[in-house]
């Protein structure tokens, strides 16, 4: 008995034909998307991507971090000893260019260093087009297809752990920093020249920090996400140094248990505890506002809240061989 529908009669045979065409079309679409985003679609098909809503609107990924690369830089050469991983927001092209022109110059012109910018994706097609041009021009961007958002900063750090583990595995040290920091790379190199220690994280150490329970705070941590009265000891996320030998272990541990959204607490606190890393406190890693002068940055490794214009001033003064500091 044929089916009667508005506009006429369609037999079972035609319905089966259209259903077959639809199934084939879906299958072809999945195959094409797999060619473009292989890891992401493997996760979707296997059910390994588990996105959960966070209470304050952040999106977290419970255990799996198989994001596909959109832009990818070359692997490290054997000469690279120090990898500088700069976590940057997609829209901050001016900051990245200023870093390349100022303190990042030392890394770009020194075979002992490699500098890479790590980013997620943006909803803005225009910004994404700009990033594509930037990546082609400089070849120093690693971009994965997670949403770049403050609540996903720990995903960005997992991204650099992943990339170093697979593409820069022989590196001795990894400096993680942000794009609003000024880094004194010559001083960092001098500091590490005679460093014999292994399995460590060095930076500005925080201890006995109490989670913020005020829901209006940027760093709000509800009891449902963290029940203890104190965070584990951790380093300021503005800049910290990891010995290369524990990077693969930190990355592997990110698959065990739930991800915590505060990047510095998660990477240098929780994961560091699991791999028995030693934390080294150094007063050369700073977070407080300071004068934007060469003298203020001469004897420190990192300074925070530095806008592009100030980066240029600091860099120019530090390059001056006649700089006198009192």
C-alpha positions as CSV (number, residue, x, y, z in Angstrom):
1,X,0.0,0.0,0.0
2,X,1.6,3.3,-1.0
3,X,1.9,6.2,1.4
4,X,-0.4,9.2,0.8
5,X,1.3,12.6,1.5
6,X,0.4,16.2,0.6
7,X,1.1,16.8,-3.1
8,X,0.7,13.2,-4.3
9,X,1.6,9.6,-3.7
10,X,5.1,8.4,-2.9
11,X,5.8,4.7,-2.9
12,X,7.9,2.7,-0.6
13,X,10.6,2.3,-3.2
14,X,11.1,6.0,-3.6
15,X,11.3,6.5,0.1
16,X,14.0,3.8,0.4
17,X,15.9,5.5,-2.5
18,X,15.9,8.9,-0.7
19,X,16.8,7.3,2.6
20,X,19.8,5.6,0.9
21,X,20.9,8.8,-0.7
22,X,20.7,10.6,2.7
23,X,22.7,7.9,4.5
24,X,25.4,8.0,1.8
25,X,25.5,11.8,1.9
26,X,26.0,11.7,5.7
27,X,28.7,9.1,5.4
28,X,30.6,11.1,2.7
29,X,30.3,14.2,4.9
30,X,31.8,12.3,7.9
31,X,34.6,11.0,5.7
32,X,35.4,14.5,4.4
33,X,35.3,16.1,7.9
34,X,37.6,13.3,9.2
35,X,40.1,14.2,6.5
36,X,40.1,17.8,7.8
37,X,39.7,17.2,11.6
38,X,40.8,13.6,12.1
39,X,41.3,13.6,15.9
40,X,38.2,15.5,16.7
41,X,36.0,13.3,14.6
42,X,37.5,10.2,16.0
43,X,36.6,11.4,19.4
44,X,33.1,12.3,18.4
45,X,32.6,8.8,16.9
46,X,34.1,7.0,19.9
47,X,32.3,9.2,22.4
48,X,35.5,10.3,24.0
49,X,34.7,14.1,23.9
50,X,32.8,14.8,27.0
51,X,32.0,18.5,27.3
52,X,30.3,19.6,30.5
53,X,28.8,23.0,31.5
54,X,30.8,24.7,34.3
55,X,28.7,26.5,36.9
56,X,29.9,30.0,35.8
57,X,29.5,29.4,32.1
58,X,33.0,28.0,31.3
59,X,33.3,24.9,29.1
60,X,35.4,22.1,30.4
61,X,36.6,18.8,28.9
62,X,36.4,16.1,31.5
63,X,39.4,13.9,30.5
64,X,40.2,13.8,26.8
65,X,42.2,16.4,24.9
66,X,42.3,15.1,21.4
67,X,42.0,18.4,19.6
68,X,43.1,18.8,16.0
69,X,45.7,21.3,14.9
70,X,44.7,24.2,12.7
71,X,48.1,25.8,12.6
72,X,51.3,24.0,13.5
73,X,54.9,25.1,13.6
74,X,58.0,23.0,12.7
75,X,59.4,20.6,15.3
76,X,62.4,21.7,17.4
77,X,65.8,21.2,16.0
78,X,68.3,19.2,18.1
79,X,70.1,22.5,19.1
80,X,67.1,23.8,21.0
81,X,67.6,23.8,24.7
82,X,64.9,26.2,25.9
83,X,61.4,26.3,24.5
84,X,59.5,29.5,25.2
85,X,55.7,28.7,25.1
86,X,53.7,32.0,25.0
87,X,50.0,31.5,25.7
88,X,48.2,34.1,23.6
89,X,44.6,35.0,22.8
90,X,43.8,34.9,19.0
91,X,42.9,38.6,18.9
92,X,46.2,39.7,20.4
93,X,48.2,40.0,17.1
94,X,49.7,43.3,18.1
95,X,51.1,41.8,21.3
96,X,52.6,38.8,19.5
97,X,54.2,41.1,16.9
98,X,55.6,43.3,19.6
99,X,57.1,40.3,21.4
100,X,58.7,39.1,18.1
101,X,60.2,42.6,17.7
102,X,61.4,43.0,21.3
103,X,62.3,40.4,23.9
104,X,61.4,37.5,21.5
105,X,64.1,38.6,19.1
106,X,66.7,36.9,21.3
107,X,64.8,33.5,20.9
108,X,64.3,34.0,17.2
109,X,68.0,34.7,16.6
110,X,69.5,32.1,19.0
111,X,69.7,28.4,18.0
112,X,69.4,27.5,21.7
113,X,65.9,28.8,21.8
114,X,62.6,28.3,20.1
115,X,59.6,30.5,20.7
116,X,56.0,29.3,20.0
117,X,52.7,31.0,20.5
118,X,49.8,28.7,21.6
119,X,46.2,29.7,20.9
120,X,42.7,28.3,20.7
121,X,40.1,29.3,18.1
122,X,37.9,32.4,17.8
123,X,34.4,32.8,16.5
124,X,35.6,35.7,14.4
125,X,36.3,34.7,10.8
126,X,38.3,37.9,10.3
127,X,40.6,37.3,13.2
128,X,41.0,33.7,12.1
129,X,42.0,34.9,8.6
130,X,44.6,37.2,10.2
131,X,46.0,34.4,12.2
132,X,46.4,32.3,9.1
133,X,48.4,35.0,7.4
134,X,50.4,35.5,10.6
135,X,51.2,31.8,10.8
136,X,52.3,31.6,7.2
137,X,54.5,34.6,7.7
138,X,56.2,33.7,10.9
139,X,55.7,29.9,11.3
140,X,55.6,30.1,15.1
141,X,52.0,29.4,16.0
142,X,50.4,26.3,17.3
143,X,46.6,26.6,17.2
144,X,44.1,23.9,18.2
145,X,40.4,23.8,17.7
146,X,39.2,24.4,21.3
147,X,37.4,27.7,22.1
148,X,39.9,30.3,23.3
149,X,38.3,31.4,26.6
150,X,39.6,32.3,30.1
151,X,37.9,29.2,31.4
152,X,39.9,27.1,29.0
153,X,43.4,28.3,29.9
154,X,44.3,24.9,31.3
155,X,43.5,23.4,27.9
156,X,45.9,25.8,26.4
157,X,48.6,24.6,28.8
158,X,47.8,21.0,28.0
159,X,48.2,22.0,24.4
160,X,51.8,23.1,25.0
161,X,52.6,20.1,27.1
162,X,51.2,17.9,24.2
163,X,53.2,19.7,21.5
164,X,56.5,19.7,23.5
165,X,56.0,16.0,24.3
166,X,55.6,15.1,20.6
167,X,57.6,17.8,18.7
168,X,60.2,19.1,21.1
169,X,60.9,16.2,23.3
170,X,64.7,16.7,23.6
171,X,64.4,20.2,25.0
172,X,65.9,20.7,28.5
173,X,63.7,23.5,29.7
174,X,60.2,24.9,28.9
175,X,59.3,28.5,29.9
176,X,55.6,29.0,29.9
177,X,54.5,32.6,29.8
178,X,51.7,35.0,28.6
179,X,51.6,37.7,26.0
180,X,51.4,40.5,28.5
181,X,54.8,39.6,30.0
182,X,58.3,40.9,29.4
183,X,60.8,38.1,29.6
184,X,64.6,38.8,30.0
185,X,65.8,35.8,27.9
186,X,69.5,36.6,28.2
187,X,69.2,36.5,32.0
188,X,67.2,33.3,31.8
189,X,69.8,31.7,29.7
190,X,72.6,32.8,32.1
191,X,70.6,31.4,35.0
192,X,70.1,28.0,33.4
193,X,73.6,27.7,32.1
194,X,74.9,25.8,35.2
195,X,71.5,24.4,36.2
196,X,72.1,20.7,37.1
197,X,68.7,19.9,38.7
198,X,66.0,17.8,37.1
199,X,62.3,17.2,37.7
200,X,61.6,20.8,38.8
201,X,59.3,23.7,38.2
202,X,60.7,27.2,39.0
203,X,58.9,30.4,39.3
204,X,57.1,32.6,41.9
205,X,55.7,30.1,44.5
206,X,52.3,30.5,46.1
207,X,51.5,28.6,49.3
208,X,48.5,28.2,51.5
209,X,46.2,29.9,49.0
210,X,42.5,29.7,49.9
211,X,40.0,29.1,47.1
212,X,37.8,32.1,46.4
213,X,34.1,31.2,47.1
214,X,32.7,34.6,46.1
215,X,30.6,33.9,42.9
216,X,31.3,37.5,41.6
217,X,35.0,36.9,41.5
218,X,36.9,36.2,38.3
219,X,38.6,33.3,40.2
220,X,35.5,31.9,41.8
221,X,35.9,28.2,42.7
222,X,32.7,26.6,43.9
223,X,32.8,23.8,46.5
224,X,31.4,21.4,43.8
225,X,34.6,21.9,41.8
226,X,37.2,21.9,44.7
227,X,36.3,20.9,48.2
228,X,39.6,21.5,50.1
229,X,40.3,24.6,52.2
230,X,43.6,25.3,50.4
231,X,45.1,24.8,47.0
232,X,48.3,22.8,46.7
233,X,51.5,24.8,46.4
234,X,51.7,26.2,42.9
235,X,53.6,28.7,40.7
236,X,52.2,31.9,39.3
237,X,50.9,31.2,35.9
238,X,52.3,34.4,34.5
239,X,55.7,32.8,33.9
240,X,57.2,29.5,35.1
241,X,60.0,27.2,34.0
242,X,59.6,23.4,33.7
243,X,62.5,21.0,33.3
244,X,61.9,19.1,30.0
245,X,62.2,15.7,31.7
246,X,58.8,15.9,33.4
247,X,56.8,17.5,30.5
248,X,55.6,14.1,29.0
249,X,54.6,13.0,32.5
250,X,52.6,16.1,33.2
251,X,50.9,15.7,29.8
252,X,50.1,12.0,30.6
253,X,48.7,12.9,34.0
254,X,46.3,15.4,32.4
255,X,44.3,12.4,31.3
256,X,43.8,11.1,34.8
257,X,40.9,12.7,36.7
258,X,39.0,15.9,35.9
259,X,40.7,19.0,34.6
260,X,40.7,22.1,36.9
261,X,40.1,25.4,35.2
262,X,42.8,27.5,37.0
263,X,45.8,26.8,34.9
264,X,48.6,27.5,37.3
265,X,46.9,25.6,40.2
266,X,46.2,22.6,37.8
267,X,49.6,22.3,36.0
268,X,52.1,23.4,38.6
269,X,50.0,22.3,41.6
270,X,47.9,19.3,41.0
271,X,49.7,17.7,38.1
272,X,53.1,18.6,39.6
273,X,52.2,16.8,42.8
274,X,51.3,13.6,40.9
275,X,54.7,13.5,39.1
276,X,56.6,14.4,42.3
277,X,58.1,17.6,40.8
278,X,60.2,19.8,43.0
279,X,59.1,23.5,43.1
280,X,61.8,26.1,43.2
281,X,60.8,29.6,44.3
282,X,62.7,32.4,42.5
283,X,62.3,36.1,43.2
284,X,63.5,36.8,39.6
285,X,59.9,35.9,38.5
286,X,57.7,38.8,39.4
287,X,54.0,39.7,39.1
288,X,53.7,43.1,40.7
289,X,53.6,46.4,38.7
290,X,57.0,47.9,38.3
291,X,58.5,50.8,36.4
292,X,58.7,50.0,32.7
293,X,62.4,50.8,32.4
294,X,65.5,48.8,31.4
295,X,66.9,49.1,34.9
296,X,63.7,47.7,36.5
297,X,64.0,44.6,34.3
298,X,67.8,44.2,34.3
299,X,67.9,41.7,37.1
300,X,64.6,39.9,36.8
301,X,63.4,37.2,34.4
302,X,59.8,38.2,34.1
303,X,57.6,41.2,34.6
304,X,53.8,41.4,34.4
305,X,51.2,43.8,32.8
306,X,53.4,45.1,30.1
307,X,51.6,46.6,27.1
308,X,53.3,46.7,23.6
309,X,54.4,50.3,23.9
310,X,56.2,49.6,27.2
311,X,57.7,46.4,25.9
312,X,59.5,48.5,23.2
313,X,60.8,51.0,25.8
314,X,62.2,48.2,28.1
315,X,63.7,46.4,25.2
316,X,65.4,49.5,23.8
317,X,66.9,50.5,27.1
318,X,68.1,46.9,27.9
319,X,69.9,46.9,24.5
320,X,71.7,50.1,25.3
321,X,75.3,49.1,26.2
322,X,75.6,52.4,28.1
323,X,72.7,51.8,30.4
324,X,73.6,52.9,33.9
325,X,71.4,51.8,36.8
326,X,71.6,53.2,40.3
